[in-house]
Amino acid sequence: MREVYVVAVYDVAVERLDKVRGVLRQYLNWVQNSAFEGELTVGALEELKLKLKDVIRDDRDSILFYSVSN
């Protein structure tokens, strides 16, 4: 399986902050406020994005993913 190095940064409403952090912690390592990083398979990254889509509101929240192939 192909792995990618991922950095996720986010700006979400305070009422969804704990849920977003909880999902991100299942996949990535916390590095500082509003930022997580780690290596994931491409499939795990897509799974993470789907889980977060159920938590955030597109009109108020922002989550950005930066990924680099190994």
Buried (B, 14 or more C-beta within 10 A) or exposed (E): EEBBEBBBBBEBEEEBBEBBBEBBEEBBEEEEEBBBBBBBEEEBBEBBBEBBEEBBEEEEBEBEBEBEEE
